[in-house]
């Protein structure tokens, strides 16, 4: 079976199942964020029926967009990991290069999978990043933030 690996005579789960579950759960969360980003964008441009609005994807389509985008970004991230380790770049330099690369990749995925223009896909991606950064900050603060050592 492809989910199992034999180590030292015992059978253990290889983590593939956990990775698949995390990928699907992340796609569902990102689908909520994508639909929220579409809603915020459309409220900013004057409503759902203006010529500049973006159609709200169904739950299934939003999940599919986020799942495909996550898989593509994961694959590019793995390739980038190999490149920056073989080129001996510092982790900061690698992140400074990969962050804009994955952002543009996300914009291109929205552009190709939603009926919208590139600039609208760019706006949607920016809104998504703001929403996800806000959620991340709330979680960071909610779970205790940084604990500084007391002297």
Secondary structure as GFF3:
##gff-version 3
##sequence-region A 1 151
A	DSSP	beta_strand	4	7	.	.	.	ID=ss1
A	DSSP	beta_strand	10	13	.	.	.	ID=ss2
A	DSSP	alpha_helix	16	45	.	.	.	ID=ss3
A	DSSP	alpha_helix	59	86	.	.	.	ID=ss4
A	DSSP	alpha_helix	91	113	.	.	.	ID=ss5
A	DSSP	alpha_helix	118	142	.	.	.	ID=ss6
###
